[in-house]
Amino acid sequence: MVVVVAAGADVTKPMLQLGNRTVPVRVIGHDPVSRLGFIEAQGEMTPNAVSWAGNAIPSGNTTLHVGEAGRSAKCRMTGWVKQVGGKILPFALLRVNFSQPTPKPGTPLLDNTGRVVAIIFQSAGSGNSAYAIPAEAVHRVHRDIVTSGRLIRGWLGLALRSESQIPQISSVLPDSPAAAAGIKPKDVLLSIGSRHITEYADAANAFFYLTPGKPVRVRLLRGVEPLEFTLTPTKPES
């Protein structure tokens, strides 16, 4: 099971409450960046079968359904959130509006076919709206937590300045995949994989999904010349 860990909670001692019964659980792992935790029930219980969406990215202004027991409600995804309170997020969240009070963190949001496309992360702080973690991010974190016990980010060796108005590369670290490919400072990122880059926050989001050993196409602009490279991310340098 996947949960959203509350800020300050003890991730080593989760509790699963089913009605009046407490079910013991085993902690599989926790990622402090996304606050996603994964647990396994140890007691007798029969979980409902859940179908997750793959890595398809929901489009804006999409109607979703709240997958909460005893509650039938629709909500609407209104767009992507890249920063909150002036702070750039490590990956983009969905902003979802509700006609009723916002559900609790961890509540699944379903598409019209019943697949989980996102889970509630936290309230947006105003009105009946909340931020949600897309299914793609859950898959990304889950894969590493299960195999390695922690999220392992892919590393290209590129650095950008968050204050820059354009996603221009400020430095290329030596002995990195980017340096080996011939990428240079002042090159401007256009896309990483299928993700278009128009600002620093887009690059931060794209970097979150990089997987060590999995090649990714990088498009950039050098002056007026468009260039394309295929880079294989490595594990971050210590």
Buried (B, 14 or more C-beta within 10 A) or exposed (E): BBBBBEEEBEBEEBEBEEEEEEBEBEEBBBBEEBBBBBBEBEEEEEEEEEEBBEEEBBEEEBEBBBBBEEEEBEBBBBEBBBBEEEEBBBBBBBBBBBEEEBBEBBBBBBBEEEBBBBBBBBBBEEEBBBBBBBBBBBBBBBEBBEEEEEBBBBBBBBEBEEEEEEBBBEBBBEEBBBBBBEBBEEBBBBBBBEBEBEBBBBBBBBBBBBBBEEEBEBBBBBEEEEBEBEBBBBEEEE
